[in-house]
Amino acid sequence: MKKILLAGLALSGAVHADINNEPFTYIGFAGGTLTYKESGTVTGNVNFETNPSNFQVFNYSGGYTAIGERTGFYINTVSTLYASTDDESWTFSSPNGSGEHQKNKMTSNHNAIDLLFGYLMGSGHQVIAGVGYRRNLMDRNSFQAGSDVDTFNDVRYAGETTSLTESEYDSKYGLSFVDGQIVNYTETFTSFMAQVGYRYDTRFKSADTGARWQFGATLGVPVYYEAINTSKPQYNFSSMFDGYNIDAYVGYGWRFTENLGVLAKANYSYRLRGELKENIGYNSELNRNRYAIIPENIVSFWNVGLNGYWNF
């Protein structure tokens, strides 16, 4: 009986020896590129697309709180500290013509907050689940006509069923600019998400100093998604469970003491949201309903940086 008891205690110790569920706090900074892609179709089966990108400096901060032997929770934040302003070009394609119809300046801003609960499986492996908030802001100004804006209007008119002449159509519904005119509008995309994921961190395996590895990924689904365009504030663009997020990272660093360490990290994020459309009524001149649209859009970014960790 004594041997059985000793064997059971030894087995229990072996099972839990590779679980080091301890809290930590961190702050970090990273630099990388954020890319925004928007695409859709307008009258006359004319496809359009824009795919600008800009350089950003990100701040990462947060921490992990241990609860019990295997469980705990994270509160993590990401925010843009600096974003460059870059050129944006809008292009179109159709059976009757293609080219650039619009150009402007663009900058963007990213914010994220995650509340994630984790369960340690042992040997550094952890499963996580929780909720998240994402906000992406796209600011555009200094609009000018693209070199092919007249062709863009021509192919749109060709796709209409209207009694208007082409000049009448262009004056009322065509895309037109005065070069050098500054037009400024902002689109804000907000999502509340449910998330699941996996993480590996050697810190959860051992309290030893020395090299530290971590990597992980989460999949998110937007429980609620809203888009606000300051040029169309009267319209309500929102959806539920349409799209997804993927976030991933890998890091390597050094734990100098039990309470202090650094970690170099590479982060990647990809976010897809479907088209939002609101019927704004029937137009007798065009013999059809008109719609206000937020096109399908993708926000993705990558960055590399350095995090500092402590546990005091």
C-alpha positions as CSV (number, residue, x, y, z in Angstrom):
1,M,0.0,0.0,0.0
2,K,2.9,2.4,0.9
3,K,4.5,1.6,-2.5
4,I,1.3,2.4,-4.3
5,L,0.9,5.7,-2.5
6,L,4.5,6.7,-3.3
7,A,4.1,5.7,-6.9
8,G,0.9,7.8,-7.1
9,L,2.6,10.9,-5.6
10,A,5.5,10.5,-8.0
11,L,3.1,10.3,-11.0
12,S,1.2,13.3,-9.8
13,G,4.4,15.3,-9.5
14,A,5.5,14.2,-13.0
15,V,2.2,15.3,-14.5
16,H,2.3,18.8,-13.0
17,A,6.1,19.4,-13.1
18,D,5.8,20.9,-16.6
19,I,3.1,23.4,-15.7
20,N,4.4,26.9,-14.6
21,N,1.3,29.0,-14.4
22,E,2.7,32.4,-13.3
23,P,1.5,35.9,-14.2
24,F,3.4,38.5,-16.2
25,T,3.0,42.0,-17.6
26,Y,4.5,43.3,-20.9
27,I,4.9,46.3,-23.1
28,G,6.4,46.4,-26.6
29,F,6.9,48.4,-29.8
30,A,6.9,47.2,-33.4
31,G,7.1,48.6,-36.9
32,G,5.5,47.3,-40.0
33,T,3.1,47.7,-42.9
34,L,-0.7,47.9,-42.8
35,T,-2.6,47.1,-46.0
36,Y,-6.2,47.9,-46.8
37,K,-8.0,46.3,-49.8
38,E,-11.5,47.3,-50.9
39,S,-13.3,45.9,-54.0
40,G,-16.7,45.6,-55.5
41,T,-19.0,46.1,-58.5
42,V,-20.9,49.1,-59.7
43,T,-23.5,49.8,-62.4
44,G,-22.6,48.2,-65.8
45,N,-20.8,45.3,-64.3
46,V,-17.8,47.5,-63.6
47,N,-15.4,46.1,-61.0
48,F,-13.3,48.5,-58.9
49,E,-10.5,48.0,-56.4
50,T,-8.1,49.9,-54.2
51,N,-5.2,48.4,-52.3
52,P,-3.2,51.1,-50.4
53,S,-0.7,50.5,-47.6
54,N,1.3,52.5,-45.1
55,F,4.0,52.2,-42.5
56,Q,2.9,52.1,-38.9
57,V,4.5,52.0,-35.4
58,F,2.5,49.8,-33.1
59,N,2.3,49.6,-29.3
60,Y,1.6,46.2,-27.7
61,S,0.8,46.0,-24.0
62,G,-1.1,43.8,-21.5
63,G,-0.6,40.9,-19.2
64,Y,-1.6,37.5,-18.0
65,T,-3.2,36.8,-14.6
66,A,-3.0,33.2,-13.3
67,I,-6.0,31.7,-11.5
68,G,-5.4,28.3,-9.9
69,E,-3.0,25.7,-11.3
70,R,-3.9,25.6,-14.9
71,T,-6.2,28.6,-15.7
72,G,-5.8,32.3,-16.2
73,F,-6.8,35.2,-18.4
74,Y,-5.2,37.8,-20.7
75,I,-6.0,41.4,-21.3
76,N,-4.0,42.5,-24.4
77,T,-4.1,45.7,-26.4
78,V,-2.6,46.9,-29.7
79,S,-2.7,50.5,-30.9
80,T,-1.2,52.6,-33.7
81,L,1.3,55.2,-32.4
82,Y,2.3,56.5,-35.8
83,A,1.1,56.0,-39.4
84,S,2.5,57.5,-42.6
85,T,0.3,59.1,-45.2
86,D,0.6,57.5,-48.6
87,D,-0.8,57.6,-52.1
88,E,-4.0,55.6,-53.0
89,S,-5.1,54.7,-56.5
90,W,-8.6,53.4,-57.4
91,T,-8.8,51.3,-60.5
92,F,-11.7,49.8,-62.5
93,S,-12.1,47.0,-65.1
94,S,-15.0,46.0,-67.4
95,P,-15.5,44.5,-70.8
96,N,-15.7,48.0,-72.2
97,G,-12.7,49.6,-70.6
98,S,-10.4,49.8,-67.6
99,G,-7.9,52.1,-65.9
100,E,-7.5,54.5,-63.0
101,H,-10.6,56.6,-62.1
102,Q,-9.5,58.2,-58.7
103,K,-6.5,59.0,-56.6
104,N,-6.0,60.5,-53.2
105,K,-3.9,60.5,-50.0
106,M,-4.7,57.9,-47.3
107,T,-3.7,57.1,-43.7
108,S,-5.0,54.6,-41.2
109,N,-5.2,53.6,-37.6
110,H,-5.6,50.3,-35.8
111,N,-6.8,49.5,-32.3
112,A,-7.5,46.1,-30.6
113,I,-8.4,44.9,-27.2
114,D,-8.6,41.2,-26.3
115,L,-10.0,39.4,-23.1
116,L,-8.9,35.8,-23.4
117,F,-9.2,32.9,-20.9
118,G,-6.5,30.2,-21.1
119,Y,-6.2,26.6,-20.0
120,L,-2.7,25.0,-19.7
121,M,-2.5,21.5,-21.1
122,G,1.1,21.0,-20.0
123,S,4.5,21.3,-21.5
124,G,3.9,25.0,-22.4
125,H,0.7,24.4,-24.5
126,Q,-2.4,26.5,-23.9
127,V,-5.8,26.7,-25.4
128,I,-7.6,30.1,-25.3
129,A,-11.1,31.5,-25.8
130,G,-12.6,34.9,-25.3
131,V,-13.8,38.1,-26.8
132,G,-12.2,40.9,-28.8
133,Y,-12.7,44.5,-30.0
134,R,-11.2,45.8,-33.3
135,R,-11.4,49.3,-34.8
136,N,-9.8,50.3,-38.1
137,L,-9.9,53.9,-39.2
138,M,-9.2,54.9,-42.8
139,D,-8.8,58.7,-43.4
140,R,-8.7,60.0,-47.0
141,N,-8.1,63.4,-48.5
142,S,-6.7,65.4,-51.5
143,F,-8.9,63.7,-54.1
144,Q,-8.1,64.1,-57.7
145,A,-9.4,62.6,-61.0
146,G,-7.6,59.5,-62.3
147,S,-6.3,59.5,-65.8
148,D,-9.3,57.3,-67.0
149,V,-12.2,58.9,-65.1
150,D,-14.0,59.7,-68.4
151,T,-13.8,56.0,-69.5
152,F,-15.1,55.0,-66.0
153,N,-18.2,57.3,-66.5
154,D,-18.7,56.0,-70.1
155,V,-18.8,52.3,-69.1
156,R,-21.1,53.1,-66.2
157,Y,-23.5,54.9,-68.5
158,A,-23.4,52.1,-71.0
159,G,-24.7,49.8,-68.2
160,E,-27.7,51.9,-67.3
161,T,-31.3,51.7,-68.6
162,T,-32.1,55.4,-68.7
163,S,-33.6,58.1,-71.0
164,L,-30.9,60.5,-69.9
165,T,-28.3,61.6,-72.4
166,E,-24.7,60.7,-71.5
167,S,-23.9,64.4,-70.7
168,E,-27.0,64.6,-68.5
169,Y,-26.0,61.4,-66.7
170,D,-22.5,62.5,-66.2
171,S,-23.6,65.8,-64.7
172,K,-25.9,64.1,-62.3
173,Y,-24.4,60.7,-61.5
174,G,-21.0,60.7,-63.0
175,L,-17.7,60.8,-61.1
176,S,-16.1,64.2,-61.4
177,F,-13.3,66.2,-59.7
178,V,-11.6,69.5,-59.8
179,D,-7.9,68.7,-59.6
180,G,-6.4,70.0,-56.4
181,Q,-9.7,70.0,-54.5
182,I,-9.3,68.7,-51.0
183,V,-12.0,66.3,-49.9
184,N,-11.7,64.7,-46.5
185,Y,-13.7,61.8,-45.2
186,T,-13.2,59.0,-42.7
187,E,-14.4,55.4,-42.6
188,T,-14.4,53.7,-39.2
189,F,-14.8,49.9,-39.0
190,T,-15.7,48.4,-35.6
191,S,-16.1,44.8,-34.7
192,F,-16.9,42.8,-31.5
193,M,-15.6,39.3,-31.9
194,A,-15.7,35.8,-30.4
195,Q,-12.3,34.1,-30.5
196,V,-10.6,30.8,-30.0
197,G,-7.0,29.9,-30.3
198,Y,-3.8,28.1,-29.3
199,R,-0.6,29.3,-27.7
200,Y,2.8,27.8,-26.8
201,D,5.2,29.5,-24.3
202,T,8.2,27.9,-22.6
203,R,7.5,30.2,-19.7
204,F,4.4,28.1,-19.0
205,K,6.6,25.0,-18.9
206,S,9.4,26.1,-16.6
207,A,10.5,29.0,-14.4
208,D,14.1,28.5,-15.5
209,T,16.1,31.5,-16.8
210,G,17.5,31.4,-20.3
211,A,16.0,31.2,-23.8
212,R,12.2,31.7,-24.2
213,W,10.1,30.7,-27.2
214,Q,6.4,31.5,-27.8
215,F,4.1,31.3,-30.8
216,G,0.3,31.1,-31.3
217,A,-2.7,31.9,-33.4
218,T,-6.4,32.9,-32.9
219,L,-9.4,32.7,-35.1
220,G,-12.1,35.4,-34.6
221,V,-15.7,35.8,-35.9
222,P,-17.4,39.2,-35.8
223,V,-20.5,38.9,-33.6
224,Y,-21.3,42.5,-34.6
225,Y,-19.7,44.6,-37.3
226,E,-20.4,48.3,-38.0
227,A,-19.0,50.7,-40.5
228,I,-19.4,54.5,-40.4
229,N,-18.6,56.8,-43.3
230,T,-18.5,60.5,-42.5
231,S,-19.6,61.3,-46.0
232,K,-22.7,59.2,-45.5
233,P,-23.5,59.6,-41.8
234,Q,-27.2,59.1,-42.3
235,Y,-26.8,55.4,-43.3
236,N,-26.6,52.5,-40.9
237,F,-24.1,49.9,-42.1
238,S,-23.9,46.8,-39.9
239,S,-23.9,43.0,-40.0
240,M,-23.5,40.0,-37.7
241,F,-21.3,36.9,-38.2
242,D,-20.0,38.0,-41.7
243,G,-16.3,37.6,-42.1
244,Y,-13.4,36.5,-39.9
245,N,-10.0,37.4,-38.3
246,I,-6.8,35.5,-38.1
247,D,-4.0,36.7,-35.8
248,A,-0.6,34.9,-35.4
249,Y,2.8,35.6,-33.9
250,V,6.1,34.0,-33.1
251,G,8.7,35.2,-30.6
252,Y,12.2,34.4,-29.3
253,G,13.9,36.0,-26.4
254,W,15.7,35.7,-23.1
255,R,14.6,35.4,-19.5
256,F,17.3,37.1,-17.5
257,T,15.8,36.5,-14.1
258,E,12.7,34.9,-12.8
259,N,11.0,38.3,-13.0
260,L,12.5,40.0,-16.0
261,G,13.0,39.2,-19.7
262,V,12.8,40.5,-23.3
263,L,11.3,38.9,-26.5
264,A,11.7,39.8,-30.2
265,K,8.4,39.1,-31.9
266,A,6.9,39.0,-35.4
267,N,3.1,39.6,-35.6
268,Y,0.6,39.1,-38.5
269,S,-3.1,39.9,-38.7
270,Y,-5.7,39.4,-41.4
271,R,-9.3,40.6,-41.3
272,L,-12.1,40.1,-43.9
273,R,-15.5,41.8,-43.8
274,G,-18.3,41.4,-46.4
275,E,-20.1,44.0,-48.3
276,L,-22.7,46.2,-46.5
277,K,-25.5,47.7,-48.5
278,E,-28.5,49.9,-47.8
279,N,-31.3,50.6,-50.2
280,I,-31.8,54.4,-50.5
281,G,-34.8,54.2,-52.8
282,Y,-36.1,54.0,-56.3
283,N,-34.7,56.4,-58.9
284,S,-37.1,57.0,-61.8
285,E,-34.4,58.6,-64.0
286,L,-32.3,55.4,-63.7
287,N,-35.3,53.0,-63.6
288,R,-33.7,51.2,-60.6
289,N,-33.1,51.2,-56.9
290,R,-30.0,53.0,-55.7
291,Y,-27.8,51.7,-52.9
292,A,-25.3,53.1,-50.4
293,I,-22.5,50.5,-50.1
294,I,-19.5,49.8,-47.9
295,P,-17.6,47.3,-50.2
296,E,-16.0,44.0,-49.1
297,N,-12.8,45.0,-47.4
298,I,-9.6,43.4,-46.0
299,V,-7.3,44.8,-43.4
300,S,-3.9,43.0,-42.9
301,F,-0.7,43.9,-41.3
302,W,2.7,42.5,-40.3
303,N,5.3,44.0,-38.0
304,V,8.4,43.1,-36.0
305,G,9.4,44.5,-32.7
306,L,10.7,44.0,-29.1
307,N,8.7,43.3,-25.9
308,G,9.8,43.7,-22.3
309,Y,8.3,41.3,-19.7
310,W,8.3,41.5,-16.0
311,N,6.6,39.8,-13.0
312,F,7.1,41.7,-9.7
